[in-house]
Amino acid sequence: MFHRSNYFIQLEVWQSDLVHFKIGSSSNPKAPIWVTPSVLKERRNPSVVFTRYLNSKGEETIETDQLLVTLSNDQACIDFQEKKFHFRPLTRICGRKDSSASLQVTMDSMNMKQVYGLGQQLDDPRSDGGLGDDWIGRRRESPGHFGNFMKSFIGGAAGDTQIPIMYAMGEGILGYGIYFDSLTKLSFDFQSQPWKVSTNSQDLNGFFISGPDLKDWRSDYLELTGKPLVPPRKMFGLWVSEYGYDNWQELESKLNSLKAKGFPIDGFVMDLQWFGGIRGNTDNTPMGKLEWDENQFPQPARKIAELERDHQIGLILIEESYVGKALDEHRELSSRQFLAKDCVNCGPTYIDTNPWWGKGGMIDWSNPMARSYWAENKRKSLVDMGVMGHWTDLGEPEMYQPWSWYYGWPELNLNSHASIHNYFSFLWHQGIVEGYAKFHTQRRPFILSRSSAPGSQRLGVGMWSADIGTNMPSLAAHLRAQMHMSLSGFDYYGSDIGGFHRGSLDGDLNMLYTQWFANSALLDVPVRPHVENTCNCKETAPDRIGHEASNLANLKLRYQLSPYYYSLAHAAYENGEPLFPPLFYYFQKDLRTRSMAHQKMIGPFMMMGIMASYTQNFRQVYLPEGSWYDYYTNRRITSNGEWITFGPLWKNGIFHLPLYVREGAVIPVMDENLRHLGKGSGLAAKLKIYPSPSGGKFLLREDDGESTAYMKGAVRRTEISHRPIGSGHNKVYDILIGAGLGTYLGAPAQRAWKLDILSDEPIESVAWNGHILARIVEKSALTKGSWHQEQKGGPVSIWLPEVEENIDK
């Protein structure tokens, strides 16, 4: 610990590229530095090598093989210099008091040009004033007093979620990350230099993350806070939702309609009608009962089993943290002191502000016994019935009393609402996962949440952007926020497709829905239309609103690509690789990609362009240097880092978004007519291979799609590689489908692979394992052990014989 004037500085070296720091003015700082539950303490390496000495200026210096950390002699400042990859100073962090006597930390921007991350904040794109898509020139500050908040936004309401991981980037791959590990609200000001971080606390601690590039910084952040779980495979499909289904008959009418029109579907998301709805402004509200309303939803266990058996349909159920005061549940929770209280020895806080849901109390998720009680007495029976996921709503929390007392953080003697607010959802999610660990060890938890905290991704949480308005600016704002959420560690981030509040509509509803659905079909997990429909006068299922043929085509595209997406989900769990990062994640040196939230990568090999416009039928797409293939036409385009025109967006009566594939890619796809991603479905059936002079490879990962066995190694990994050999008439294209390594319950023993080789070169013959395959004139006549290519060249289609999975092919 070091003292400077009225401040102290604490430093801990966790890794050679990861330094934990704390700056503050409190009177009795503790060692080691306390960390929030976001941080995985095992990330600290007790054997990390570093030296401590005084430099030539007499300044305290700590040095690892990657970082040089220096403390100013006369100020509460820390200088960070990278010494392995960039060999230059990165920033100076200083502590000072702001006008309210709270701590403010300043950061010297030095050579940094952009800042990204920092969680979810939607800003109106019409008010940008020429600013880029990053944070420079902006403030990142929640309008909520304590932090996490749902704000009014362009005729709807949007979530604002504090995930305080920032990435500062300069020329080339220069930059760093800082994760500010704070319970309380933080505000960031990048409008002038130095940059400022404000807190209402006396102290602020964080982790300085260095390394070669953005990939490394994001990976290190996920090592620190946890990598995302693999969702059940069905979550990569369509889940239809509304507020809300009044009974089983209404839900089944939507299901039957979708199936009759050929739409694949995997589940329904059920709003609060499932437990009886709400009664506003009264203690006598069903909110908090968390039991089926069997008058409208009779025999729920039987119906859930029937939906799964006959239709492969799953259910996600909403739950909230509020409990009507007149309920038996409120009395029981109160007697056990499991509700937020007015003081340590007081009764439960009465929440009567904004009583649209009713009036009553709020569960104190910071109390581990409360979490355990609710998991056993409420949630367990629902999961026993077959409920697949949990929709945690209102979790900012939306309603609260600021004076409430909580179990809190006993080790810090912190029990205030301010100390709990931004971790309320995290602790709620933790309780769900703890319940699974106790009662359903083989089941994967999946949580759809409106709010969260750093580390929620390791608890199986996906987020959505709250009750968004039905208009194009809201769609554009959500898609920009997705960029920052991806870098903040949340791969699974979606929206209410079509908008929740239809009253804010700014144009043609069908056009808006069609575009929104197309964007979400490429980016959201799950694909989830949702709308406020208490009047039963609005539609949200994609066969009933928008352009039906386009919705069907874009949904089938999503299902076709699901083996690729699912392999990416495993890469995220294993290595911290992102599913939907911005272009600059993979093309960091290309400065033109830096302010480009409107184009997104899908894993390392695919790239899409968003659309949020009523009038455009063409759009400009930036192709970073290299060769790219148009996914729809297979046209190869070589770019030196250029803009091209994609369009028309409406082609042959179908709306589709720009979608490109990098040369060298292998994209595993599945049967185009698949109807769900449930048991026995969703496995790769075809490999789309995009030739490159340097070849390429992809690691296909498959598992049972629903259990936790993948965590114990029950995954089959199949590496597919390809490379050209020779040239001219002697050129051979060598493709190897490696032996499947590993297995899982239900894994296929054999597979008859189909291959599409996207090449214009005429092919003379195709051999497999030394056997010449038959050439078929008509593609429609393709059978196992044959291949097809038009005489003039073009893509080659191959259907291999059925072969064992555990051998090279």
C-alpha positions in Angstrom: 0.0 0.0 0.0 1.2 3.5 -0.9 0.1 6.8 0.5 0.1 10.1 -1.5 -1.3 13.2 0.2 -4.8 12.3 1.3 -5.0 9.2 -0.9 -3.9 5.6 -0.8 -3.0 3.3 -3.7 -3.0 -0.4 -3.5 -1.5 -2.7 -6.2 -1.7 -6.4 -6.7 -0.1 -8.3 -9.6 -2.5 -11.0 -10.6 -0.8 -12.0 -13.9 2.1 -10.6 -15.8 -0.5 -8.7 -18.0 -3.1 -8.1 -15.3 -2.7 -5.7 -12.4 -5.3 -5.0 -9.7 -5.3 -1.5 -8.4 -7.3 0.6 -5.9 -7.3 4.3 -5.4 -9.1 6.0 -2.6 -9.4 8.2 0.5 -11.1 6.0 3.0 -9.5 5.8 6.4 -8.9 2.1 6.8 -8.3 0.3 3.5 -8.1 -3.5 3.8 -5.7 -5.9 2.1 -6.2 -7.9 0.0 -8.3 -5.7 -2.2 -11.9 -6.9 -2.0 -13.5 -8.0 -5.2 -17.1 -8.2 -6.3 -18.7 -11.6 -7.0 -18.1 -10.8 -10.7 -14.4 -11.6 -10.3 -13.1 -15.2 -10.2 -10.5 -15.1 -7.5 -8.7 -18.1 -8.8 -7.6 -16.0 -11.7 -4.9 -14.6 -9.4 -1.6 -16.4 -9.9 0.2 -16.5 -6.6 3.4 -17.5 -8.4 3.5 -14.6 -10.8 7.0 -13.1 -11.1 7.5 -9.4 -10.6 10.1 -7.0 -9.2 9.6 -4.0 -7.0 12.2 -1.1 -6.9 12.7 2.6 -7.0 13.4 4.0 -10.5 15.9 6.7 -11.3 13.4 9.4 -10.2 12.9 7.6 -6.9 9.4 6.4 -7.9 8.0 3.2 -6.7 8.0 0.8 -9.7 6.5 -2.7 -10.2 7.7 -4.6 -13.2 6.6 -7.9 -14.8 7.7 -9.3 -18.2 4.8 -7.4 -19.8 4.1 -4.3 -17.7 6.0 -1.4 -16.1 3.8 0.2 -13.4 5.1 3.4 -11.8 3.6 5.5 -8.9 4.1 9.2 -8.9 6.0 10.6 -5.9 3.7 13.6 -5.3 0.3 12.6 -6.7 -2.2 9.7 -6.4 -1.3 8.6 -10.0 -0.3 5.3 -11.6 1.5 5.1 -14.9 1.1 2.0 -17.0 3.6 1.1 -19.7 3.5 -2.0 -21.9 6.9 -3.5 -22.5 6.5 -6.7 -24.5 4.3 -5.9 -27.6 4.0 -2.1 -27.8 6.9 -0.7 -25.8 5.2 2.6 -24.9 3.2 4.3 -22.2 -0.5 3.4 -22.3 -2.1 5.7 -19.7 -1.8 7.5 -16.4 -4.6 6.9 -13.9 -5.0 9.5 -11.0 -7.4 9.9 -8.1 -9.0 13.2 -7.1 -12.1 14.5 -5.4 -15.0 15.9 -7.5 -17.3 18.7 -6.5 -19.4 16.4 -4.3 -16.3 15.2 -2.4 -16.7 11.7 -4.0 -13.8 10.1 -5.8 -13.1 10.8 -9.4 -10.5 8.9 -11.4 -8.9 10.5 -14.4 -7.2 8.7 -17.3 -4.8 10.2 -19.7 -6.0 9.3 -23.2 -2.4 9.5 -24.6 -2.5 8.0 -28.0 -5.9 6.3 -27.8 -8.5 7.2 -30.4 -11.5 5.0 -29.5 -13.2 3.5 -26.5 -15.6 0.6 -26.5 -17.5 -1.7 -24.2 -19.1 -0.4 -20.9 -22.2 -2.4 -21.2 -25.6 -1.4 -22.5 -26.7 2.2 -23.2 -29.0 3.0 -26.1 -28.5 6.5 -27.6 -30.7 8.0 -30.2 -28.8 7.8 -33.5 -30.5 11.0 -34.7 -28.7 13.0 -32.0 -25.2 11.8 -32.7 -24.0 15.1 -34.1 -21.3 13.5 -36.2 -19.8 11.3 -33.4 -18.6 7.8 -34.2 -20.1 4.6 -32.8 -17.5 4.5 -30.0 -17.6 6.5 -26.7 -15.2 9.3 -27.6 -17.1 12.6 -27.4 -19.8 11.0 -25.3 -20.8 10.4 -21.7 -21.6 6.9 -20.5 -23.9 7.6 -17.6 -27.1 5.9 -16.5 -30.0 8.3 -15.8 -30.8 6.0 -12.8 -29.7 7.2 -9.4 -28.1 3.9 -8.5 -27.0 2.7 -11.9 -28.9 -0.1 -13.7 -32.1 1.4 -15.1 -34.8 1.2 -17.7 -35.2 4.6 -19.3 -37.9 6.1 -21.6 -36.5 5.9 -25.1 -38.1 6.9 -28.4 -41.6 5.9 -27.5 -40.6 2.8 -25.6 -38.2 1.9 -22.8 -34.6 0.7 -23.1 -32.3 -1.0 -20.6 -29.2 0.7 -19.2 -26.8 -1.8 -17.7 -23.5 -1.2 -16.1 -20.8 -3.5 -17.3 -17.7 -1.4 -16.6 -15.1 -3.0 -18.9 -13.6 -0.5 -21.3 -11.2 -1.0 -24.2 -9.1 2.0 -25.3 -7.6 1.6 -28.8 -5.0 3.6 -30.7 -3.2 3.1 -34.0 -2.7 -0.5 -35.2 -3.2 -2.9 -32.4 -2.1 -0.5 -29.6 -4.4 -0.3 -26.6 -5.5 -1.9 -23.4 -8.5 -2.8 -21.2 -9.6 -1.6 -17.8 -12.3 -3.4 -15.8 -13.6 -1.2 -12.9 -14.8 -3.6 -10.3 -17.5 -1.6 -8.5 -20.7 -2.3 -6.7 -22.0 1.2 -7.1 -22.9 3.5 -10.0 -20.1 4.7 -12.2 -20.2 7.5 -14.8 -17.7 7.9 -17.6 -16.9 11.2 -19.4 -15.0 11.0 -22.7 -16.0 14.4 -23.9 -12.7 16.0 -23.0 -9.2 15.1 -21.8 -8.4 13.6 -19.4 -11.1 11.1 -19.4 -13.0 10.9 -16.2 -14.7 8.1 -14.1 -16.9 9.2 -11.3 -18.2 7.3 -8.4 -20.2 8.2 -5.3 -17.8 6.1 -3.2 -14.5 7.1 -1.6 -12.6 4.3 -3.3 -12.5 2.7 -6.8 -10.7 -0.4 -7.8 -10.0 -2.0 -11.1 -8.0 -4.3 -13.2 -5.6 -3.0 -15.8 -5.4 -5.5 -18.7 -2.6 -5.4 -21.2 -1.5 -7.7 -24.1 -1.0 -7.7 -27.8 -4.5 -6.8 -29.1 -8.2 -6.6 -28.5 -8.7 -10.3 -28.8 -6.3 -10.8 -25.9 -7.8 -8.1 -23.8 -11.4 -9.4 -24.2 -10.2 -13.0 -23.6 -8.4 -11.9 -20.4 -11.5 -10.1 -19.2 -13.6 -13.2 -19.6 -10.9 -15.2 -17.8 -11.3 -12.8 -15.0 -15.2 -12.7 -14.9 -16.1 -16.0 -16.5 -16.8 -17.4 -20.0 -20.4 -17.9 -21.2 -22.1 -21.2 -20.8 -23.2 -23.0 -23.9 -27.0 -22.5 -24.2 -29.3 -25.4 -25.0 -29.2 -25.9 -28.7 -32.9 -25.1 -29.0 -32.1 -21.6 -27.8 -30.6 -20.9 -31.3 -34.0 -21.3 -32.9 -37.2 -19.3 -32.9 -39.0 -18.6 -29.6 -42.3 -16.7 -30.0 -43.4 -14.4 -27.2 -46.0 -11.8 -26.4 -47.5 -10.0 -23.4 -49.2 -12.4 -23.2 -50.8 -15.7 -23.9 -54.1 -15.9 -22.0 -54.4 -19.7 -22.1 -53.1 -22.8 -23.8 -55.5 -22.4 -26.7 -54.0 -19.0 -27.7 -50.5 -20.4 -27.6 -51.4 -23.5 -29.6 -53.2 -21.4 -32.2 -49.9 -19.6 -32.9 -48.0 -22.9 -32.9 -50.4 -24.6 -35.4 -50.3 -21.6 -37.7 -46.5 -21.4 -37.8 -46.2 -25.1 -38.4 -48.9 -25.1 -41.1 -46.9 -22.4 -43.0 -43.6 -24.3 -42.7 -41.9 -22.1 -40.1 -39.4 -23.9 -37.9 -39.9 -23.2 -34.2 -38.4 -24.3 -30.9 -40.4 -22.7 -28.1 -42.6 -20.1 -26.6 -41.8 -17.5 -24.0 -44.6 -17.0 -21.5 -45.3 -13.7 -19.8 -47.0 -13.1 -16.5 -50.4 -14.5 -17.5 -49.0 -18.0 -16.8 -49.3 -17.4 -13.1 -52.5 -15.4 -13.2 -51.4 -12.0 -14.4 -51.3 -8.9 -12.1 -53.7 -6.6 -10.3 -52.4 -3.1 -10.2 -52.4 -0.8 -7.1 -53.4 -3.5 -4.6 -51.8 -5.9 -2.2 -54.0 -8.7 -3.6 -51.9 -9.3 -6.8 -50.7 -12.7 -8.1 -47.2 -11.3 -8.6 -44.8 -13.5 -6.7 -47.0 -16.6 -6.6 -44.9 -18.3 -9.3 -47.4 -21.1 -9.7 -49.5 -22.0 -12.7 -53.0 -20.4 -13.1 -54.6 -23.8 -13.7 -57.9 -22.2 -14.7 -56.4 -20.9 -17.9 -53.4 -23.3 -18.1 -54.8 -26.6 -16.7 -52.6 -29.6 -16.2 -49.4 -27.8 -16.9 -47.0 -30.8 -16.4 -49.1 -32.8 -18.9 -49.2 -30.0 -21.4 -45.5 -29.3 -21.2 -44.7 -33.0 -21.8 -47.2 -33.1 -24.7 -45.6 -30.0 -26.3 -42.2 -31.5 -26.0 -43.2 -35.0 -27.2 -45.5 -34.1 -30.1 -44.0 -30.8 -31.3 -40.4 -30.5 -29.8 -41.6 -27.2 -28.2 -40.0 -25.8 -25.0 -41.1 -23.1 -22.6 -39.4 -20.2 -21.0 -41.4 -18.6 -18.1 -41.2 -15.1 -16.8 -40.5 -14.5 -13.1 -40.2 -11.3 -11.1 -38.8 -10.5 -7.6 -41.9 -8.7 -6.3 -44.4 -10.4 -4.0 -47.9 -9.2 -3.4 -48.4 -8.4 0.3 -51.6 -10.3 0.5 -50.1 -13.5 -0.7 -49.1 -16.4 1.6 -45.7 -16.2 0.0 -45.2 -12.7 1.3 -46.0 -13.9 4.9 -43.7 -16.8 4.6 -40.8 -14.8 3.2 -41.3 -12.1 5.8 -41.2 -14.6 8.6 -37.9 -15.9 7.3 -36.5 -12.4 6.8 -36.0 -13.1 3.1 -37.5 -9.8 1.9 -35.8 -6.4 1.7 -36.4 -4.7 5.0 -36.7 -1.1 6.3 -33.8 -1.7 8.7 -31.9 -4.6 10.2 -34.5 -5.3 12.9 -37.5 -4.0 10.9 -40.2 -5.7 8.9 -40.2 -5.9 5.1 -40.1 -2.8 3.0 -43.5 -1.9 1.5 -43.0 -1.1 -2.2 -46.0 1.0 -3.4 -44.2 3.2 -5.9 -45.3 2.8 -9.5 -47.8 0.0 -8.5 -48.8 -1.2 -12.0 -48.0 -4.7 -10.8 -49.6 -4.4 -7.3 -48.0 -3.6 -3.9 -45.9 -5.7 -1.6 -42.3 -6.7 -1.0 -39.1 -7.6 -2.9 -37.1 -10.8 -2.4 -33.6 -10.1 -1.1 -31.5 -12.2 -3.4 -28.3 -11.2 -1.6 -29.4 -13.6 1.2 -28.1 -17.1 0.2 -30.8 -18.7 2.2 -33.5 -16.7 0.4 -32.0 -17.9 -2.9 -32.0 -21.5 -1.8 -35.6 -21.3 -0.4 -37.0 -19.9 -3.6 -35.1 -22.4 -5.8 -36.4 -25.3 -3.8 -40.0 -24.2 -3.1 -40.9 -22.4 -6.3 -38.5 -23.0 -9.2 -37.7 -26.7 -8.7 -41.2 -27.9 -9.5 -41.2 -25.9 -12.7 -37.9 -27.3 -13.9 -39.2 -30.8 -12.9 -42.1 -30.2 -15.3 -39.7 -29.5 -18.1 -39.5 -25.7 -18.2 -36.4 -24.9 -20.2 -35.5 -21.4 -19.2 -36.1 -18.5 -16.9 -37.1 -14.9 -18.0 -36.0 -12.6 -15.1 -37.8 -9.4 -15.6 -37.8 -6.0 -13.8 -34.3 -6.9 -12.4 -32.6 -3.5 -12.5 -34.6 -3.5 -10.0 -37.3 -1.3 -11.5 -39.2 -0.6 -8.2 -37.4 -0.3 -4.9 -37.2 1.9 -1.8 -33.8 3.6 -1.5 -33.7 3.2 2.3 -34.1 -0.6 2.2 -31.8 -2.8 4.2 -30.4 -6.1 2.7 -28.4 -9.1 3.9 -25.9 -7.5 1.6 -22.1 -8.0 1.9 -21.5 -9.0 5.6 -17.7 -9.0 5.1 -17.9 -5.3 4.2 -20.7 -4.4 6.6 -22.6 -3.1 3.5 -26.3 -3.5 3.5 -27.7 -0.5 1.7 -29.7 -0.5 -1.5 -26.8 1.4 -3.2 -24.5 -1.5 -2.6 -27.0 -4.1 -3.9 -28.7 -2.3 -6.8 -26.3 -3.2 -9.6 -25.8 -6.8 -8.4 -29.5 -7.5 -7.8 -29.9 -9.4 -11.0 -26.6 -11.1 -10.7 -27.5 -12.5 -7.3 -30.9 -13.6 -8.7 -29.2 -15.4 -11.6 -26.8 -17.0 -9.1 -29.8 -18.3 -7.1 -31.1 -20.0 -10.3 -27.8 -21.6 -11.1 -27.4 -22.7 -7.4 -30.8 -24.4 -7.7 -29.7 -26.3 -10.8 -26.5 -27.3 -9.2 -28.5 -28.8 -6.3 -31.6 -30.2 -8.0 -31.0 -30.5 -11.7 -27.3 -31.2 -12.2 -27.7 -32.6 -15.7 -29.8 -29.7 -17.0 -28.3 -26.5 -18.6 -29.6 -23.3 -17.1 -30.7 -20.6 -19.5 -31.7 -17.2 -18.3 -33.2 -14.3 -20.4 -32.6 -11.1 -18.4 -33.4 -7.4 -18.7 -30.5 -6.5 -16.4 -27.2 -8.1 -15.3 -23.7 -7.4 -13.9 -20.2 -8.4 -15.1 -19.9 -12.1 -14.9 -23.6 -12.9 -15.5 -22.5 -14.5 -18.7 -20.9 -17.4 -16.8 -24.3 -18.0 -15.2 -26.0 -18.8 -18.5 -27.5 -15.3 -18.9 -28.5 -13.7 -22.2 -29.9 -10.2 -22.2 -32.4 -8.2 -24.2 -32.7 -4.5 -24.6 -36.0 -4.1 -22.6 -39.4 -2.7 -23.8 -38.1 -1.1 -26.9 -40.3 1.1 -29.2 -41.5 0.1 -32.6 -39.5 2.4 -34.9 -36.3 2.4 -37.0 -34.2 4.7 -34.7 -34.8 2.2 -31.8 -33.7 -0.7 -34.0 -30.6 1.2 -35.0 -29.8 2.1 -31.4 -30.2 -1.5 -30.3 -27.9 -2.7 -33.0 -25.2 -0.2 -32.0 -25.5 -1.2 -28.4 -25.0 -4.8 -29.5 -21.4 -3.9 -30.5 -20.6 -2.7 -27.0 -22.4 -5.6 -25.3 -20.4 -8.1 -27.4 -17.1 -6.5 -26.2 -18.5 -6.4 -22.6 -18.7 -10.2 -22.7 -22.4 -10.7 -23.6 -22.6 -12.8 -26.8 -26.3 -13.5 -26.3 -28.0 -10.2 -26.6 -31.3 -9.6 -28.4 -34.4 -7.5 -28.6 -38.1 -7.6 -28.7 -38.3 -8.2 -32.4 -40.7 -5.8 -34.0 -40.7 -3.6 -30.9 -42.7 -4.0 -27.7 -44.5 -0.6 -27.8 -46.3 -0.3 -31.1 -47.5 3.2 -30.3 -44.2 4.7 -31.4 -44.4 3.3 -34.9 -42.8 5.7 -37.4 -43.6 4.0 -40.8 -44.9 0.8 -42.4 -45.2 -1.8 -39.7 -44.7 -4.8 -42.0 -41.6 -3.3 -43.5 -40.2 -2.5 -40.0 -40.9 -6.0 -38.7 -39.4 -7.7 -41.8 -36.1 -5.8 -41.4 -36.0 -6.3 -37.7 -36.7 -10.0 -38.0 -33.9 -10.3 -40.7 -31.4 -8.6 -38.4 -32.3 -10.7 -35.4 -32.3 -13.9 -37.4 -28.6 -13.4 -37.9 -27.7 -11.9 -34.5 -30.1 -12.8 -31.7 -30.1 -15.8 -29.3 -32.8 -16.8 -29.2 -34.7 -15.3 -32.1 -37.6 -13.8 -30.1 -40.5 -11.7 -31.4 -42.4 -9.9 -28.6 -45.1 -7.3 -28.3 -47.5 -5.8 -25.7 -50.7 -7.5 -26.7 -53.1 -7.4 -23.7 -55.8 -6.3 -26.2 -55.3 -9.4 -28.3 -55.2 -7.1 -31.3 -51.5 -7.3 -32.3 -49.5 -10.0 -34.0 -45.9 -10.9 -33.4 -45.4 -14.4 -34.9 -43.5 -14.1 -38.2 -46.2 -15.9 -40.2 -48.8 -13.2 -39.2 -46.9 -9.9 -39.5 -44.3 -8.6 -41.9 -43.4 -10.1 -45.3 -44.2 -13.8 -44.7 -41.9 -15.2 -47.4 -39.0 -13.1 -46.3 -39.5 -14.0 -42.7 -39.5 -17.6 -43.6 -36.4 -17.4 -45.8 -34.4 -15.5 -43.1 -35.5 -17.9 -40.4 -34.6 -20.9 -42.5 -31.2 -19.3 -43.1 -30.7 -19.1 -39.3 -31.6 -22.7 -38.9 -29.4 -23.7 -41.8 -26.4 -22.0 -40.1 -27.1 -23.3 -36.6 -24.3 -25.9 -36.6 -21.8 -23.0 -37.3 -23.4 -20.9 -34.5 -23.4 -23.8 -32.1 -19.7 -24.5 -32.7 -19.1 -20.8 -32.0 -20.9 -21.1 -28.7 -18.5 -23.9 -27.7 -15.6 -21.7 -28.8 -16.9 -19.0 -26.6 -17.2 -21.3 -23.6 -13.8 -22.9 -24.1 -11.7 -20.0 -25.3 -13.7 -16.8 -24.7 -14.1 -16.2 -28.5 -17.1 -13.9 -29.4 -20.1 -14.9 -31.5 -21.0 -11.5 -33.0 -18.2 -9.1 -32.6 -17.6 -5.8 -34.6 -15.4 -6.0 -37.6 -12.4 -4.4 -35.8 -12.2 -7.3 -33.5 -10.7 -9.3 -36.4 -9.4 -6.4 -38.4 -8.0 -4.1 -35.6 -5.3 -2.6 -37.8 -7.9 -1.4 -40.4 -8.9 1.9 -38.9 -11.8 2.2 -41.3 -13.6 -0.5 -39.3 -13.4 1.3 -36.0 -16.7 3.2 -36.2 -18.7 0.6 -37.9 -21.4 -0.8 -35.6 -23.6 -1.4 -38.7 -21.5 -4.3 -39.9 -20.8 -7.3 -37.6 -18.8 -10.5 -37.8 -20.5 -13.9 -37.1 -17.6 -15.7 -35.6 -14.3 -15.4 -37.5 -15.6 -16.3 -41.0 -18.9 -14.6 -41.7 -19.9 -10.9 -41.9 -23.3 -9.3 -42.1 -24.6 -5.7 -42.7 -27.5 -4.5 -40.7 -30.5 -2.5 -42.2 -32.8 -0.1 -40.4 -34.4 2.0 -43.2 -37.8 2.2 -44.8 -36.4 3.5 -48.1 -33.1 1.8 -48.9 -32.9 -1.0 -51.4 -29.2 -0.9 -51.7 -26.5 -0.4 -49.1 -22.8 0.1 -49.0 -20.7 -2.7 -47.4 -17.1 -2.4 -46.4 -15.0 -5.4 -47.2 -11.7 -5.5 -45.3 -8.6 -6.6 -47.2 -8.9 -10.1 -48.6 -11.2 -12.2 -50.7 -14.9 -12.6 -49.7 -17.8 -14.6 -51.0 -21.4 -13.4 -51.3 -23.2 -16.0 -49.3 -26.3 -16.0 -51.6 -24.6 -15.9 -55.0 -21.2 -17.4 -54.2 -19.6 -14.6 -56.1 -16.0 -14.1 -55.0 -14.8 -10.5 -54.5 -11.2 -9.5 -53.8 -10.9 -6.3 -51.8 -8.0 -4.1 -50.8 -10.2 -2.6 -48.1 -13.0 -1.2 -50.2 -16.7 -0.2 -50.2 -19.0 -2.1 -52.5 -22.7 -1.8 -53.2 -24.9 -4.7 -52.0 -28.3 -5.0 -53.5 -31.1 -5.0 -54.2 -32.1 -6.0 -50.7 -35.3 -7.2 -52.1 -34.5 -9.8 -54.7 -36.9 -12.3 -56.2 -39.5 -11.1 -53.8 -37.4 -11.8 -50.7 -35.8 -9.3 -48.3 -32.3 -10.3 -47.3 -29.3 -8.6 -45.6 -25.8 -8.5 -46.8 -23.9 -11.7 -45.8 -20.4 -12.5 -46.8 -17.9 -15.3 -46.0 -14.1 -15.0 -45.8 -12.0 -17.1 -48.2 -10.7 -20.2 -46.5 -13.8 -20.7 -44.4 -15.6 -23.9 -43.7 -19.2 -23.3 -42.8 -21.1 -26.4 -41.4 -24.8 -26.2 -42.2 -27.8 -28.5 -41.7 -30.8 -29.8 -43.6 -32.7 -26.8 -45.1 -36.0 -28.3 -44.1 -35.3 -28.9 -40.4 -38.3 -27.9 -38.2 -36.6 -27.6 -34.8 -33.3 -28.0 -33.0 -34.5 -30.5 -30.4 -33.4 -34.0 -29.7 -31.8 -35.7 -32.7 -31.9 -32.5 -34.8 -29.5 -29.7 -35.5 -26.4 -31.6 -36.4 -24.3 -30.6 -39.4 -25.2 -32.4 -42.6 -23.2 -30.3 -45.2 -19.9 -28.4 -45.3 -19.7 -25.3 -47.4 -16.1 -24.8 -48.3 -14.7 -21.5 -49.6 -11.4 -22.1 -51.3 -8.3 -20.0 -50.6 -4.8 -20.2 -51.9 -3.6 -20.7 -48.3 -6.3 -23.2 -47.5 -8.4 -23.1 -44.3 -9.9 -25.1 -41.4 -12.7 -25.2 -38.9 -13.3 -27.1 -35.7 -16.9 -28.4 -35.6 -18.2 -29.0 -32.1 -21.3 -31.1 -31.3 -22.9 -32.4 -28.1 -26.3 -33.6 -26.9 -27.7 -30.1 -27.0 -29.3 -30.1 -23.6 -27.3 -31.5 -20.7 -24.3 -30.3 -18.8 -22.2 -33.3 -19.9 -20.3 -31.0 -22.3 -18.6 -29.4 -19.2 -17.1 -32.8 -18.5 -15.9 -33.4 -22.0 -18.9 -35.0 -23.7 -18.2 -33.1 -27.0 -17.3 -34.4 -30.4 -14.8 -32.3 -32.2 -14.2 -32.7 -35.9 -11.6 -30.7 -37.7 -12.3 -30.0 -41.3 -9.4 -28.7 -43.4 -8.8 -27.9 -47.0 -5.8 -26.8 -49.2 -4.9 -26.6 -52.8 -1.9 -28.7 -54.0 -0.1 -27.9 -57.3 -1.4 -25.7 -60.1 -2.8 -25.7 -63.6 -3.9 -29.2 -64.8 -2.1 -30.8 -62.0 -3.9 -28.8 -59.3 -5.6 -30.9 -56.6 -7.9 -29.6 -53.9 -7.3 -31.7 -50.8 -10.2 -31.8 -48.2 -9.8 -33.7 -45.0 -12.7 -34.4 -42.6 -10.9 -35.5 -39.6 -11.9 -38.3 -37.2 -14.5 -37.1 -34.7 -12.7 -36.9 -31.4 -14.8 -37.5 -28.3 -18.4 -38.5 -28.1 -21.7 -37.8 -26.2 -25.0 -39.6 -25.5 -26.8 -40.0 -28.8 -23.8 -39.1 -31.0 -24.2 -40.5 -34.6 -21.8 -43.4 -35.4 -21.9 -42.7 -39.1 -22.6 -39.8 -41.4 -22.9 -39.3 -45.1 -21.4 -35.8 -45.5 -22.5 -33.4 -48.3 -20.0 -30.9 -49.5 -20.4 -27.7 -51.5 -17.1 -26.4 -52.8 -17.6 -22.8 -53.9 -15.2 -22.6 -56.7 -15.5 -21.5 -60.3 -12.7 -23.8 -61.6 -13.9 -26.7 -63.7 -13.3 -30.0 -61.9 -12.3 -33.1 -63.8 -12.9 -35.8 -61.1 -13.6 -36.3 -57.5 -12.0 -39.1 -55.4 -12.8 -40.1 -51.9 -10.5 -42.4 -50.0 -9.0 -43.5 -53.3 -12.3 -44.2 -54.9 -13.5 -42.2 -58.0 -17.0 -40.9 -57.4 -19.6 -40.8 -60.1 -20.4 -37.5 -61.8 -24.1 -36.7 -62.0 -25.4 -34.5 -64.8 -28.4 -33.2 -62.9 -27.9 -31.9 -59.4 -31.3 -33.0 -58.3 -30.2 -36.6 -59.1 -27.3 -36.4 -56.7 -27.0 -39.6 -54.5 -24.5 -40.9 -52.0 -21.1 -41.5 -53.7 -21.6 -39.0 -56.5 -20.8 -35.4 -57.4 -22.1 -32.6 -59.7 -20.8 -29.5 -61.4 -22.2 -27.7 -64.3 -20.0 -28.1 -67.5 -19.0 -24.5 -67.5 -17.8 -24.6 -64.0 -19.3 -23.2 -60.7 -19.9 -24.7 -57.3 -19.1 -28.4 -56.9 -21.7 -30.5 -54.9 -20.5 -33.8 -53.5 -22.4 -36.4 -51.5 -20.0 -38.8 -49.8 -20.9 -42.4 -48.9 -21.9 -43.1 -45.3 -18.8 -43.6 -43.2 -17.8 -44.1 -39.6 -17.4 -40.8 -37.6 -14.2 -42.0 -35.9 -12.0 -42.2 -38.9 -10.4 -39.6 -41.2 -12.3 -39.0 -44.4 
